[in-house]
Amino acid sequence: MAGSTPHVIRTRRIAGATLALAALIGTQACAMDTQSAGSSASTDTIRIVLKEEPPTLETCQGSQNSTGLVTRANIAEGLTSRDADTGKLDPALATEWEQTTDTTWTFTLREGVTFHDGSEFDAEAAAYSIERALLPEMACDVAGQFFGDQELTTTVVDDSTLEVTTATPDPILPLRLAFVGIVPTTTDNTEKVREPIGTGPYQFTEWQSGTKISLERFDDYWGEAPDFASVEYLWRSEGSIRAAMVTNNEADVAITLAPEDGAGDAAVQYNTNEVTYMRMDAGIPPLDDRRVREAVNFALDKEGLLNSVFAGHGQLATQLVPEGVVGHNPDIEPWPFDMEKAKELIAEAKADGVPVDEKITIIGRSGFYPKADEAMEIVQNSLKEAGLNVEIQMGDVNTWLQHLLRPVPTDFGPRLLMGMHGNQAGDASFTMANNLGSEGSQSSYGTAELDELIAAAEVASGEEREELFAEALAYQNDEIVRDAMMVQVGAILALSPKVEYEPTTATGDEMRVADMHQATP
């Protein structure tokens, strides 16, 4: 209501959120007999089979892959919504927004919206949801991933107007708020909920632990009614089983498939913005010598990796910020495969006293992507041919995380870390400081010069923002050369003949059931 006391929210980076997310990516549910998924489901029900059971349906954990696939844009909605194909920010529960001062944004909220429990959506609910998601004691993933150390104040002007003020200018605050699911003010703010209530086109109805999650169409939804009356989420850890469930009419959609999983004519290939790369310990000999880091790039046959490991699904990666994300630099080209140049650089460095015979350890993660072990063997063999002493240490997600996240073991020696990064938020700020900055939680090396370029870009807006991030990426590629980029991967899902659906680059994190339609007979 007008005149209410502003809500002040201080957020902090939550290392545990990153840890939990990465651990969940690597966790797989036990395989189960596909016959348990009834093949006689109504044509008005869509059955989606995931890789794993969601650990929670708490909306503020929507950045966790398996949770977000169920909750985001299905059960809960944000004030804004990002179009994954165009990068455009569209209205959702807010119809308009305007930056009224350097640090304040004013949101005009959609009227006539109700929550699944029948309560009215208004500015109080929006303010409460933002505050709840950013409470340190809630430890929500969205806080650490999208807001960092920012301090926010929310002010309810009236039922349909909300002001959000930040301690420092934030030109992309409306984008950040796309990832905060709006919930009623009655939602518990001391612990995460299991039965979420939102404003989305589907409402939660049942969770049979270990078996399925069920949603049903929300008849009072403010937007267009979705085609399917109900949704069933199932999960199987093995890709071949997920594919078989679609081909055997035990499911309608199966995600996260590999070419060898056997989806056949049901397979649909699509692009993602996930990039694979090798992160170098650029501060430890011999990787502290730029010639050695350049040699690593020249020695990797990226085309060969694309065709042999990824079955040709994808394209060569050039940078951590892929096309379609604000700040992507289209002028950066893939490093060419040139083994002779790699050998020449290693020999030159060795002649100058660089200890190129020092053991370099590849830190790999088994199952990170299909044929991950094979990919690391190809990298190892290529670098050995170039003249480096390289060994492989493949491990589970927890071992890999010890080397990914700061503080990393300091008595280990030089590393090449197997990496994969995606930016579904759509802005380079969600990649740059954390992955390439000197103090980033997932960064192994940075420079003051690059930090300054990143900081300047983060406070800019519009074309200037894009240009400054692109400049920072060019500096990383041309002057620092910390990473060896490999492949921007493609993805495969399976669709039954009864479903029409066009995947987007965000499908692996946000699968909007309202975008799925019953196929025309």
Kinemage of the C-alpha trace (Angstrom):
@kinemage 1
@onewidth
@group {chain A} dominant
@subgroup {mainchain}
@vectorlist {calphas} color= white
{ca met a 1} P 0.000 0.000 0.000
{ca ala a 2} L 1.113 3.607 -0.545
{ca gly a 3} L 3.407 5.018 2.080
{ca ser a 4} L 4.580 1.663 3.385
{ca thr a 5} L 8.040 1.345 4.882
{ca pro a 6} L 10.673 0.359 2.327
{ca his a 7} L 12.051 -3.174 2.541
{ca val a 8} L 15.867 -3.219 2.676
{ca ile a 9} L 17.541 -6.353 1.396
{ca arg a 10} L 21.226 -7.113 1.553
{ca thr a 11} L 22.403 -10.025 -0.468
{ca arg a 12} L 25.606 -11.977 -0.468
{ca arg a 13} L 27.231 -14.449 -2.794
{ca ile a 14} L 26.435 -17.994 -1.740
{ca ala a 15} L 29.238 -20.360 -2.626
{ca gly a 16} L 27.125 -23.246 -1.451
{ca ala a 17} L 24.531 -22.443 -4.075
{ca thr a 18} L 27.070 -22.916 -6.838
{ca leu a 19} L 28.278 -26.072 -5.131
{ca ala a 20} L 24.786 -27.470 -4.840
{ca leu a 21} L 23.953 -26.659 -8.440
{ca ala a 22} L 27.045 -28.343 -9.825
{ca ala a 23} L 26.543 -31.336 -7.565
{ca leu a 24} L 22.985 -31.724 -8.768
{ca ile a 25} L 24.089 -31.636 -12.406
{ca gly a 26} L 26.332 -34.583 -11.710
{ca thr a 27} L 23.802 -36.556 -9.637
{ca gln a 28} L 21.696 -39.168 -11.385
{ca ala a 29} L 18.561 -40.866 -10.112
{ca cys a 30} L 18.539 -44.654 -10.090
{ca ala a 31} L 17.272 -46.255 -13.291
{ca met a 32} L 13.758 -47.643 -13.016
{ca asp a 33} L 11.657 -49.959 -15.148
{ca thr a 34} L 10.021 -47.899 -17.869
{ca gln a 35} L 6.852 -49.929 -17.562
{ca ser a 36} L 6.020 -47.980 -14.378
{ca ala a 37} L 5.169 -44.967 -16.522
{ca gly a 38} L 1.660 -45.768 -17.627
{ca ser a 39} L 1.373 -45.775 -21.423
{ca ser a 40} L -2.363 -45.114 -21.335
{ca ala a 41} L -2.171 -41.462 -20.311
{ca ser a 42} L -4.901 -39.192 -21.712
{ca thr a 43} L -4.085 -37.213 -24.843
{ca asp a 44} L -4.858 -34.166 -22.660
{ca thr a 45} L -1.900 -35.036 -20.417
{ca ile a 46} L 1.684 -34.426 -21.451
{ca arg a 47} L 4.327 -36.703 -19.899
{ca ile a 48} L 7.856 -35.305 -19.618
{ca val a 49} L 10.742 -37.515 -18.539
{ca leu a 50} L 13.691 -35.766 -16.870
{ca lys a 51} L 17.203 -36.983 -16.121
{ca glu a 52} L 16.675 -36.805 -12.353
{ca glu a 53} L 14.059 -36.112 -9.719
{ca pro a 54} L 14.044 -32.457 -8.644
{ca pro a 55} L 15.474 -32.044 -5.132
{ca thr a 56} L 12.936 -29.316 -4.426
{ca leu a 57} L 10.171 -27.320 -6.087
{ca glu a 58} L 11.088 -24.165 -4.191
{ca thr a 59} L 10.743 -21.362 -6.735
{ca cys a 60} L 13.814 -19.488 -5.498
{ca gln a 61} L 15.869 -22.560 -6.446
{ca gly a 62} L 14.781 -22.271 -10.061
{ca ser a 63} L 18.359 -21.891 -11.283
{ca gln a 64} L 18.884 -25.542 -10.328
{ca asn a 65} L 18.372 -27.402 -13.578
{ca ser a 66} L 15.841 -30.072 -12.603
{ca thr a 67} L 13.882 -27.693 -10.359
{ca gly a 68} L 13.708 -24.910 -12.928
{ca leu a 69} L 12.471 -27.270 -15.623
{ca val a 70} L 9.319 -27.820 -13.551
{ca thr a 71} L 8.795 -24.457 -11.850
{ca arg a 72} L 10.038 -21.665 -14.103
{ca ala a 73} L 7.314 -20.124 -16.287
{ca asn a 74} L 5.077 -23.121 -15.499
{ca ile a 75} L 4.251 -22.704 -11.816
{ca ala a 76} L 5.941 -19.404 -10.994
{ca glu a 77} L 6.542 -16.277 -13.059
{ca gly a 78} L 8.788 -13.260 -12.689
{ca leu a 79} L 8.034 -9.593 -13.174
{ca thr a 80} L 9.720 -9.853 -16.579
{ca ser a 81} L 10.450 -12.689 -19.001
{ca arg a 82} L 13.464 -13.136 -21.289
{ca asp a 83} L 12.956 -14.429 -24.826
{ca ala a 84} L 15.753 -16.978 -25.219
{ca asp a 85} L 15.825 -16.673 -29.011
{ca thr a 86} L 15.991 -12.894 -29.308
{ca gly a 87} L 17.321 -11.861 -25.890
{ca lys a 88} L 14.434 -9.389 -25.643
{ca leu a 89} L 12.935 -8.721 -22.230
{ca asp a 90} L 9.153 -9.116 -22.349
{ca pro a 91} L 6.418 -8.158 -19.879
{ca ala a 92} L 5.225 -10.851 -17.482
{ca leu a 93} L 3.757 -9.875 -14.103
{ca ala a 94} L 5.004 -6.347 -14.768
{ca thr a 95} L 3.615 -4.632 -17.860
{ca glu a 96} L 6.047 -1.718 -17.873
{ca trp a 97} L 9.257 -0.654 -16.164
{ca glu a 98} L 11.288 2.512 -16.180
{ca gln a 99} L 14.559 3.644 -14.641
{ca thr a 100} L 13.375 6.728 -12.762
{ca thr a 101} L 16.752 7.580 -11.168
{ca asp a 102} L 20.274 6.208 -11.497
{ca thr a 103} L 19.494 3.653 -8.806
{ca thr a 104} L 15.694 3.254 -8.877
{ca trp a 105} L 13.455 1.279 -11.212
{ca thr a 106} L 9.673 1.644 -11.167
{ca phe a 107} L 7.525 -1.325 -12.199
{ca thr a 108} L 3.882 -1.116 -13.240
{ca leu a 109} L 2.273 -4.428 -12.315
{ca arg a 110} L -0.327 -6.446 -14.183
{ca glu a 111} L -3.785 -6.162 -12.677
{ca gly a 112} L -6.367 -8.930 -12.332
{ca val a 113} L -3.809 -11.673 -11.618
{ca thr a 114} L -4.494 -14.311 -8.969
{ca phe a 115} L -2.281 -16.885 -7.330
{ca his a 116} L -3.138 -20.578 -7.423
{ca asp a 117} L -4.526 -20.312 -3.872
{ca gly a 118} L -6.991 -17.617 -4.971
{ca ser a 119} L -5.181 -14.660 -3.393
{ca glu a 120} L -4.551 -11.501 -5.421
{ca phe a 121} L -1.200 -10.606 -6.912
{ca asp a 122} L -0.152 -7.051 -6.072
{ca ala a 123} L 2.892 -4.938 -5.243
{ca glu a 124} L 3.042 -6.288 -1.694
{ca ala a 125} L 3.407 -9.829 -3.063
{ca ala a 126} L 6.087 -8.704 -5.508
{ca ala a 127} L 8.058 -6.923 -2.779
{ca tyr a 128} L 7.699 -9.900 -0.427
{ca ser a 129} L 8.899 -12.344 -3.088
{ca ile a 130} L 11.999 -10.311 -3.896
{ca glu a 131} L 12.805 -9.883 -0.212
{ca arg a 132} L 12.248 -13.578 0.522
{ca ala a 133} L 14.416 -14.765 -2.374
{ca leu a 134} L 17.299 -12.580 -1.225
{ca leu a 135} L 17.185 -13.331 2.495
{ca pro a 136} L 20.597 -14.779 3.480
{ca glu a 137} L 18.932 -17.331 5.771
{ca met a 138} L 16.892 -18.688 2.826
{ca ala a 139} L 20.145 -19.375 0.905
{ca cys a 140} L 18.322 -19.230 -2.418
{ca asp a 141} L 20.296 -19.975 -5.549
{ca val a 142} L 18.861 -16.954 -7.355
{ca ala a 143} L 20.424 -14.649 -4.762
{ca gly a 144} L 23.977 -15.778 -5.343
{ca gln a 145} L 23.657 -16.335 -9.077
{ca phe a 146} L 21.776 -13.225 -10.151
{ca phe a 147} L 22.237 -10.574 -7.463
{ca gly a 148} L 25.676 -11.119 -5.911
{ca asp a 149} L 26.486 -8.503 -3.280
{ca gln a 150} L 23.887 -5.968 -4.410
{ca glu a 151} L 21.769 -4.174 -1.780
{ca leu a 152} L 18.122 -3.631 -2.711
{ca thr a 153} L 15.276 -1.603 -1.250
{ca thr a 154} L 11.686 -2.267 -2.342
{ca thr a 155} L 8.946 0.323 -1.891
{ca val a 156} L 5.260 -0.376 -2.476
{ca val a 157} L 3.855 2.806 -4.019
{ca asp a 158} L 0.349 1.398 -4.515
{ca asp a 159} L -1.232 -1.957 -5.365
{ca ser a 160} L 0.063 -1.895 -8.942
{ca thr a 161} L 3.311 0.069 -8.592
{ca leu a 162} L 6.590 -1.124 -7.112
{ca glu a 163} L 9.876 0.744 -6.807
{ca val a 164} L 13.149 -1.154 -6.479
{ca thr a 165} L 16.236 0.806 -5.518
{ca thr a 166} L 19.803 -0.503 -5.629
{ca ala a 167} L 22.809 0.765 -3.691
{ca thr a 168} L 24.707 1.259 -6.946
{ca pro a 169} L 23.352 1.777 -10.478
{ca asp a 170} L 22.111 -1.485 -11.983
{ca pro a 171} L 21.145 -1.159 -15.656
{ca ile a 172} L 19.956 -4.785 -15.900
{ca leu a 173} L 17.823 -5.034 -12.756
{ca pro a 174} L 14.668 -5.857 -14.786
{ca leu a 175} L 16.540 -8.816 -16.290
{ca arg a 176} L 17.629 -10.051 -12.856
{ca leu a 177} L 14.034 -9.918 -11.633
{ca ala a 178} L 12.965 -12.272 -14.436
{ca phe a 179} L 14.506 -15.052 -12.331
{ca val a 180} L 12.658 -14.283 -9.082
{ca gly a 181} L 9.458 -16.335 -9.002
{ca ile a 182} L 6.635 -14.315 -7.464
{ca val a 183} L 4.808 -16.059 -4.597
{ca pro a 184} L 2.024 -15.049 -2.155
{ca thr a 185} L 2.884 -13.215 1.051
{ca thr a 186} L 1.719 -16.295 2.984
{ca thr a 187} L 4.693 -18.321 1.656
{ca asp a 188} L 7.073 -19.423 4.409
{ca asn a 189} L 10.184 -17.205 4.503
{ca thr a 190} L 12.142 -19.327 6.972
{ca glu a 191} L 12.518 -22.498 4.928
{ca lys a 192} L 12.051 -23.758 1.394
{ca val a 193} L 8.624 -25.046 0.404
{ca arg a 194} L 7.789 -28.379 -1.230
{ca glu a 195} L 4.391 -27.400 -2.660
{ca pro a 196} L 4.869 -24.109 -4.518
{ca ile a 197} L 2.146 -21.567 -5.239
{ca gly a 198} L 2.588 -19.132 -8.098
{ca thr a 199} L 0.678 -17.327 -10.846
{ca gly a 200} L 1.734 -19.523 -13.779
{ca pro a 201} L -0.389 -21.442 -16.295
{ca tyr a 202} L -0.027 -24.656 -14.261
{ca gln a 203} L -0.555 -25.321 -10.566
{ca phe a 204} L 1.079 -27.980 -8.428
{ca thr a 205} L -1.158 -30.914 -7.512
{ca glu a 206} L 0.949 -33.870 -6.349
{ca trp a 207} L 4.480 -35.138 -5.761
{ca gln a 208} L 4.802 -38.894 -5.445
{ca ser a 209} L 8.359 -39.069 -4.175
{ca gly a 210} L 10.521 -41.243 -6.392
{ca thr a 211} L 7.778 -41.614 -8.992
{ca lys a 212} L 6.275 -38.455 -10.502
{ca ile a 213} L 5.229 -34.829 -10.071
{ca ser a 214} L 1.833 -33.712 -11.347
{ca leu a 215} L 0.573 -30.286 -12.384
{ca glu a 216} L -2.802 -29.225 -13.720
{ca arg a 217} L -3.898 -26.303 -15.841
{ca phe a 218} L -4.806 -23.219 -13.793
{ca asp a 219} L -8.225 -22.142 -15.031
{ca asp a 220} L -7.874 -18.581 -13.697
{ca tyr a 221} L -4.558 -17.930 -15.423
{ca trp a 222} L -4.268 -14.340 -16.629
{ca gly a 223} L -2.763 -15.334 -19.987
{ca glu a 224} L -3.662 -17.699 -22.793
{ca ala a 225} L -4.697 -21.152 -21.608
{ca pro a 226} L -2.170 -23.871 -22.491
{ca asp a 227} L -3.172 -26.821 -24.690
{ca phe a 228} L -2.546 -29.618 -22.222
{ca ala a 229} L -4.818 -29.927 -19.185
{ca ser a 230} L -2.220 -31.675 -17.034
{ca val a 231} L 1.502 -32.413 -16.872
{ca glu a 232} L 3.304 -35.425 -15.444
{ca tyr a 233} L 7.041 -35.240 -14.776
{ca leu a 234} L 8.859 -38.571 -14.577
{ca trp a 235} L 12.599 -39.235 -14.304
{ca arg a 236} L 15.061 -41.885 -15.459
{ca ser a 237} L 18.841 -41.583 -15.175
{ca glu a 238} L 19.736 -43.450 -18.377
{ca gly a 239} L 19.312 -41.598 -21.648
{ca ser a 240} L 18.494 -44.752 -23.614
{ca ile a 241} L 15.614 -45.456 -21.223
{ca arg a 242} L 14.296 -41.905 -21.543
{ca ala a 243} L 14.392 -42.203 -25.340
{ca ala a 244} L 12.683 -45.604 -25.273
{ca met a 245} L 9.868 -44.223 -23.146
{ca val a 246} L 8.973 -41.826 -25.957
{ca thr a 247} L 9.310 -44.367 -28.742
{ca asn a 248} L 7.192 -46.833 -26.692
{ca asn a 249} L 4.506 -44.217 -25.937
{ca glu a 250} L 5.305 -44.172 -22.219
{ca ala a 251} L 6.287 -40.492 -22.334
{ca asp a 252} L 5.809 -37.581 -24.717
{ca val a 253} L 8.999 -35.597 -24.163
{ca ala a 254} L 12.453 -36.829 -23.110
{ca ile a 255} L 15.342 -34.443 -22.551
{ca thr a 256} L 19.143 -34.552 -22.290
{ca leu a 257} L 19.702 -37.298 -24.840
{ca ala a 258} L 22.866 -38.369 -26.639
{ca pro a 259} L 23.001 -39.455 -30.307
{ca glu a 260} L 23.542 -43.064 -29.270
{ca asp a 261} L 20.444 -43.154 -27.028
{ca gly a 262} L 18.295 -44.356 -29.911
{ca ala a 263} L 15.507 -41.773 -30.154
{ca gly a 264} L 15.275 -42.426 -33.888
{ca asp a 265} L 12.655 -40.397 -35.748
{ca ala a 266} L 11.509 -38.883 -32.433
{ca ala a 267} L 14.847 -37.069 -31.987
{ca val a 268} L 14.874 -33.268 -32.248
{ca gln a 269} L 18.227 -31.495 -32.368
{ca tyr a 270} L 18.582 -27.928 -31.134
{ca asn a 271} L 21.246 -25.397 -30.208
{ca thr a 272} L 22.291 -24.509 -26.679
{ca asn a 273} L 24.606 -21.814 -25.379
{ca glu a 274} L 26.667 -24.297 -23.359
{ca val a 275} L 30.343 -24.068 -24.264
{ca thr a 276} L 33.028 -26.626 -23.428
{ca tyr a 277} L 36.577 -25.498 -22.738
{ca met a 278} L 39.785 -26.181 -20.838
{ca arg a 279} L 40.574 -23.700 -18.040
{ca met a 280} L 44.303 -23.219 -17.529
{ca asp a 281} L 46.171 -22.402 -14.321
{ca ala a 282} L 47.779 -19.415 -15.984
{ca gly a 283} L 49.694 -18.446 -12.862
{ca ile a 284} L 51.583 -21.747 -12.446
{ca pro a 285} L 54.599 -22.849 -14.584
{ca pro a 286} L 54.671 -23.848 -17.355
{ca leu a 287} L 51.155 -22.501 -17.981
{ca asp a 288} L 52.244 -19.078 -16.759
{ca asp a 289} L 54.064 -18.648 -20.061
{ca arg a 290} L 51.751 -17.259 -22.705
{ca arg a 291} L 53.478 -19.249 -25.444
{ca val a 292} L 52.514 -22.481 -23.690
{ca arg a 293} L 48.886 -21.359 -23.352
{ca glu a 294} L 48.824 -20.448 -27.038
{ca ala a 295} L 50.331 -23.841 -27.863
{ca val a 296} L 47.492 -25.565 -25.988
{ca asn a 297} L 45.011 -23.713 -28.193
{ca phe a 298} L 46.857 -24.514 -31.427
{ca ala a 299} L 47.238 -28.202 -30.481
{ca leu a 300} L 43.535 -28.925 -30.016
{ca asp a 301} L 41.682 -30.141 -33.094
{ca lys a 302} L 38.322 -28.591 -32.309
{ca glu a 303} L 36.695 -29.798 -35.521
{ca gly a 304} L 37.805 -33.315 -34.696
{ca leu a 305} L 36.335 -33.041 -31.202
{ca leu a 306} L 33.064 -31.708 -32.585
{ca asn a 307} L 32.716 -34.620 -34.990
{ca ser a 308} L 34.052 -37.482 -32.870
{ca val a 309} L 32.881 -36.615 -29.355
{ca phe a 310} L 29.780 -34.536 -30.079
{ca ala a 311} L 28.710 -36.344 -33.264
{ca gly a 312} L 28.698 -33.075 -35.170
{ca his a 313} L 25.993 -31.541 -32.953
{ca gly a 314} L 27.075 -27.992 -32.214
{ca gln a 315} L 29.678 -25.557 -33.461
{ca leu a 316} L 33.162 -24.385 -32.561
{ca ala a 317} L 33.244 -22.215 -29.439
{ca thr a 318} L 35.101 -18.915 -29.464
{ca gln a 319} L 34.427 -17.462 -26.003
{ca leu a 320} L 32.578 -18.067 -22.729
{ca val a 321} L 29.833 -15.606 -23.744
{ca pro a 322} L 27.971 -17.211 -26.666
{ca glu a 323} L 26.007 -15.617 -29.470
{ca gly a 324} L 22.651 -14.269 -28.321
{ca val a 325} L 23.999 -13.057 -24.971
{ca val a 326} L 24.581 -9.317 -24.451
{ca gly a 327} L 28.327 -8.717 -24.665
{ca his a 328} L 29.174 -11.526 -27.113
{ca asn a 329} L 32.048 -10.535 -29.392
{ca pro a 330} L 31.270 -11.685 -32.968
{ca asp a 331} L 34.769 -10.783 -34.150
{ca ile a 332} L 36.536 -13.481 -32.117
{ca glu a 333} L 37.388 -16.464 -34.314
{ca pro a 334} L 38.123 -20.052 -33.229
{ca trp a 335} L 41.803 -20.777 -32.746
{ca pro a 336} L 43.022 -22.733 -35.785
{ca phe a 337} L 44.346 -26.267 -35.421
{ca asp a 338} L 48.084 -26.030 -36.087
{ca met a 339} L 50.153 -28.756 -34.441
{ca glu a 340} L 53.403 -27.546 -35.979
{ca lys a 341} L 52.862 -24.085 -34.522
{ca ala a 342} L 52.109 -25.641 -31.130
{ca lys a 343} L 55.348 -27.668 -31.224
{ca glu a 344} L 57.301 -24.584 -32.258
{ca leu a 345} L 55.967 -22.534 -29.339
{ca ile a 346} L 56.696 -25.295 -26.807
{ca ala a 347} L 60.232 -25.693 -28.143
{ca glu a 348} L 60.790 -21.938 -27.997
{ca ala a 349} L 59.543 -21.764 -24.408
{ca lys a 350} L 61.725 -24.721 -23.423
{ca ala a 351} L 64.794 -23.062 -24.935
{ca asp a 352} L 64.100 -20.034 -22.734
{ca gly a 353} L 64.043 -22.152 -19.586
{ca val a 354} L 60.299 -22.643 -19.180
{ca pro a 355} L 59.755 -26.028 -17.423
{ca val a 356} L 57.584 -27.536 -20.154
{ca asp a 357} L 58.376 -31.037 -18.833
{ca glu a 358} L 56.522 -30.257 -15.600
{ca lys a 359} L 53.506 -32.542 -15.211
{ca ile a 360} L 50.219 -30.871 -16.115
{ca thr a 361} L 47.105 -32.607 -14.795
{ca ile a 362} L 43.815 -32.585 -16.644
{ca ile a 363} L 41.039 -32.449 -14.040
{ca gly a 364} L 38.095 -34.159 -15.689
{ca arg a 365} L 34.587 -35.019 -14.597
{ca ser a 366} L 33.139 -38.357 -15.627
{ca gly a 367} L 29.730 -38.078 -17.262
{ca phe a 368} L 29.951 -34.284 -17.523
{ca tyr a 369} L 28.788 -34.699 -21.109
{ca pro a 370} L 28.562 -37.743 -23.392
{ca lys a 371} L 31.999 -39.253 -24.116
{ca ala a 372} L 33.638 -36.938 -21.592
{ca asp a 373} L 36.416 -39.448 -20.871
{ca glu a 374} L 37.138 -39.842 -24.567
{ca ala a 375} L 37.287 -36.066 -24.994
{ca met a 376} L 39.906 -35.719 -22.282
{ca glu a 377} L 41.982 -38.517 -23.812
{ca ile a 378} L 41.959 -36.650 -27.123
{ca val a 379} L 43.085 -33.473 -25.351
{ca gln a 380} L 45.836 -35.365 -23.528
{ca asn a 381} L 47.163 -37.016 -26.691
{ca ser a 382} L 47.161 -33.726 -28.592
{ca leu a 383} L 49.111 -31.903 -25.888
{ca lys a 384} L 51.600 -34.747 -25.543
{ca glu a 385} L 52.203 -34.590 -29.276
{ca ala a 386} L 52.864 -30.866 -28.923
{ca gly a 387} L 55.564 -31.575 -26.339
{ca leu a 388} L 53.854 -31.234 -22.971
{ca asn a 389} L 53.779 -33.736 -20.092
{ca val a 390} L 50.063 -34.293 -19.453
{ca glu a 391} L 48.171 -36.745 -17.255
{ca ile a 392} L 44.446 -37.191 -16.701
{ca gln a 393} L 42.594 -37.346 -13.392
{ca met a 394} L 38.933 -38.146 -13.999
{ca gly a 395} L 36.671 -37.953 -10.952
{ca asp a 396} L 33.150 -37.455 -9.728
{ca val a 397} L 31.452 -34.094 -9.368
{ca asn a 398} L 32.705 -33.522 -5.807
{ca thr a 399} L 36.355 -34.095 -6.720
{ca trp a 400} L 35.985 -31.838 -9.746
{ca leu a 401} L 34.362 -29.086 -7.652
{ca gln a 402} L 37.400 -28.976 -5.375
{ca his a 403} L 39.408 -27.735 -8.347
{ca leu a 404} L 36.678 -25.567 -9.872
{ca leu a 405} L 35.746 -23.383 -6.905
{ca arg a 406} L 37.949 -21.109 -4.857
{ca pro a 407} L 39.865 -21.847 -2.754
{ca val a 408} L 41.388 -24.581 -4.922
{ca pro a 409} L 44.145 -26.913 -3.645
{ca thr a 410} L 47.400 -24.959 -3.795
{ca asp a 411} L 49.838 -27.877 -3.556
{ca phe a 412} L 48.650 -29.643 -6.676
{ca gly a 413} L 50.700 -28.286 -9.573
{ca pro a 414} L 49.489 -26.884 -12.912
{ca arg a 415} L 46.004 -27.925 -14.018
{ca leu a 416} L 43.844 -27.957 -17.099
{ca leu a 417} L 40.280 -28.043 -15.783
{ca met a 418} L 37.564 -29.572 -17.943
{ca gly a 419} L 34.874 -26.909 -18.089
{ca met a 420} L 31.402 -26.284 -19.443
{ca his a 421} L 29.575 -22.993 -19.064
{ca gly a 422} L 26.171 -21.687 -20.092
{ca asn a 423} L 24.627 -18.253 -19.717
{ca gln a 424} L 20.842 -18.524 -19.712
{ca ala a 425} L 20.401 -15.114 -18.105
{ca gly a 426} L 21.353 -13.371 -21.329
{ca asp a 427} L 23.950 -10.871 -20.133
{ca ala a 428} L 27.734 -11.176 -20.009
{ca ser a 429} L 27.812 -9.902 -16.419
{ca phe a 430} L 26.628 -13.351 -15.291
{ca thr a 431} L 29.793 -14.827 -16.804
{ca met a 432} L 32.628 -12.349 -16.763
{ca ala a 433} L 33.532 -11.480 -13.166
{ca asn a 434} L 32.742 -14.904 -11.755
{ca asn a 435} L 34.564 -16.889 -14.443
{ca leu a 436} L 37.276 -14.518 -15.676
{ca gly a 437} L 37.818 -11.949 -12.914
{ca ser a 438} L 40.742 -12.064 -10.502
{ca glu a 439} L 38.469 -12.890 -7.563
{ca gly a 440} L 35.772 -14.887 -9.340
{ca ser a 441} L 34.651 -18.027 -7.520
{ca gln a 442} L 35.157 -20.075 -10.696
{ca ser a 443} L 38.201 -18.226 -12.001
{ca ser a 444} L 41.740 -19.590 -11.898
{ca tyr a 445} L 43.457 -16.420 -13.066
{ca gly a 446} L 42.783 -12.779 -13.858
{ca thr a 447} L 44.482 -9.438 -14.279
{ca ala a 448} L 43.824 -5.937 -12.975
{ca glu a 449} L 43.410 -4.730 -16.547
{ca leu a 450} L 40.681 -7.266 -17.301
{ca asp a 451} L 38.980 -6.559 -13.955
{ca glu a 452} L 38.799 -2.870 -14.894
{ca leu a 453} L 37.289 -3.660 -18.289
{ca ile a 454} L 34.665 -5.911 -16.692
{ca ala a 455} L 33.800 -3.345 -14.008
{ca ala a 456} L 33.309 -0.603 -16.616
{ca ala a 457} L 31.006 -2.823 -18.677
{ca glu a 458} L 28.877 -3.840 -15.686
{ca val a 459} L 27.695 -0.277 -15.016
{ca ala a 460} L 27.148 0.642 -18.672
{ca ser a 461} L 23.924 0.150 -20.595
{ca gly a 462} L 22.714 -0.262 -24.144
{ca glu a 463} L 25.227 -0.387 -26.971
{ca glu a 464} L 28.017 0.854 -24.707
{ca arg a 465} L 27.495 -2.168 -22.440
{ca glu a 466} L 27.723 -4.560 -25.377
{ca glu a 467} L 30.840 -2.875 -26.726
{ca leu a 468} L 32.653 -2.825 -23.378
{ca phe a 469} L 31.967 -6.487 -22.637
{ca ala a 470} L 33.064 -7.363 -26.173
{ca glu a 471} L 36.273 -5.420 -25.553
{ca ala a 472} L 36.886 -7.349 -22.336
{ca leu a 473} L 36.375 -10.659 -24.128
{ca ala a 474} L 38.778 -9.626 -26.882
{ca tyr a 475} L 41.351 -8.723 -24.238
{ca gln a 476} L 40.976 -12.165 -22.665
{ca asn a 477} L 41.351 -13.869 -26.039
{ca asp a 478} L 44.213 -11.742 -27.401
{ca glu a 479} L 46.245 -10.798 -24.329
{ca ile a 480} L 45.563 -13.316 -21.547
{ca val a 481} L 44.651 -16.580 -23.331
{ca arg a 482} L 43.603 -18.332 -20.130
{ca asp a 483} L 41.175 -20.740 -21.782
{ca ala a 484} L 41.224 -23.175 -24.658
{ca met a 485} L 37.712 -23.027 -26.093
{ca met a 486} L 36.404 -26.212 -27.682
{ca val a 487} L 32.757 -26.769 -28.704
{ca gln a 488} L 29.461 -24.967 -28.234
{ca val a 489} L 27.359 -28.062 -27.831
{ca gly a 490} L 24.074 -29.002 -29.414
{ca ala a 491} L 21.378 -30.963 -27.635
{ca ile a 492} L 18.794 -33.627 -28.406
{ca leu a 493} L 15.333 -34.279 -27.052
{ca ala a 494} L 12.668 -36.731 -28.138
{ca leu a 495} L 9.070 -35.800 -28.959
{ca ser a 496} L 6.087 -38.062 -29.407
{ca pro a 497} L 3.949 -37.575 -32.538
{ca lys a 498} L 1.203 -35.976 -30.447
{ca val a 499} L 3.372 -32.993 -29.431
{ca glu a 500} L 4.541 -29.966 -31.383
{ca tyr a 501} L 7.348 -28.026 -29.686
{ca glu a 502} L 10.216 -25.819 -30.840
{ca pro a 503} L 13.108 -25.972 -28.343
{ca thr a 504} L 15.119 -22.837 -27.571
{ca thr a 505} L 18.648 -22.358 -26.295
{ca ala a 506} L 17.109 -22.191 -22.802
{ca thr a 507} L 15.181 -25.484 -23.056
{ca gly a 508} L 17.712 -27.334 -20.895
{ca asp a 509} L 16.936 -24.970 -18.001
{ca glu a 510} L 13.448 -23.646 -18.686
{ca met a 511} L 10.912 -25.799 -20.521
{ca arg a 512} L 7.669 -23.883 -20.937
{ca val a 513} L 4.842 -26.378 -21.210
{ca ala a 514} L 2.563 -23.618 -22.509
{ca asp a 515} L 4.758 -23.591 -25.634
{ca met a 516} L 3.965 -27.260 -26.250
{ca his a 517} L 0.941 -27.915 -28.419
{ca gln a 518} L -1.128 -30.898 -29.399
{ca ala a 519} L -0.140 -31.923 -32.889
{ca thr a 520} L -2.702 -31.421 -35.624
{ca pro a 521} L -4.100 -34.809 -36.720
